[in-house]
Amino acid sequence: MYRTSTRSRHNGHSHLSGDLRNIRDAIKKATRGVTGRAGELLSDSIEDVRHKSVDVQKNVAYHVAKKPVRYMAAAALTGWLIGFLTRK
């Protein structure tokens, strides 16, 4: 009687490990698609940031060219303020 219960436990472990392997394989298969999609989204986001930064750069260059004295004064004031705050 003792041996029978040991065998049934052993068979239960082999079924359990097989089920766990199947679950692991299913999770791997499911995450492959997700990681590919995440990579695409990241690539698209990086490309959007590049385009927006070029637009901002052009916009800033336009406005500085339009009123250079105003923006030079703002830059000098900002530099002075940063120097004042970081000076010990």
N, C-alpha and C positions, 0 to 999 in steps of 0.2 A: 504494500500500500504506500509506503514512503517513497519508493522509486517512481511510482506512477505520478504522484503529485510533483516530484522533481522534474520529471519529463514534461509535464503539462506547463510548469513554470518556464522551463527552457524553451518550449515551443512558443509560449507567450512572449518571451523576450525576443525571439527571432522575428515574430510578427511585428512586434513593437518597433524594433530597429528597422525593419523593412518599411514600416509606415513612416517612421521619422525620415528615412532616406527619401521617400516619395514626397513628403512635405517639403524637405529641403530643396529638392530638385524643382518642385513647383514654384517655390519662392524665388529661386534663382532665375527661372524662366520668366516669371512675372516682372522681376526688377530689371531685367535687361532692357525691356521697352521703356521703362520709366527713366532709367539713366540716359538712354539715348535722347529721349524727349527733353530731359532736363538740360542736356548739353546743347540742344538746339535752342532752347529758350535763353540760356546764358549767352550763346553766340549772338542771338538776335538782340538781346539787351545791350551787349557790348557795342554792337554796330549802331544801335539807336543813340547810345551815349556819344559815340564818335561823331555822328551827324549833328547832334545837338551842340556839342562843343564847338564844332566848326561854325555853326550858325551864331552862337554866342560870341565867338571870336570876331566874326565879321560885323556883328551888331556893335560890339564895343569899339572896334576900329572906326566904324562910321561915326559914332557919337563923339569919340575923342577928336577925330579930324574936324568935326563940325564946331566944337567948342574946346579947343586945346587948353586955353588958360584955366578954365574952370576945372578940368580934370587934372591938370598939373597941380593946382592948388589943393585939390582933394587928396591927391597922392602924397603931397608934402605934409599935409595935416595928418594923414593916416600914419605916415612914417614917424612924425614927431610924437604922436600919441603912443604908438607901439614902443618907441624908445623911452618915453617917459614912464610907461607902465613896467617895462622890463629892467629899467635902471635900478641899481641897488645903492 
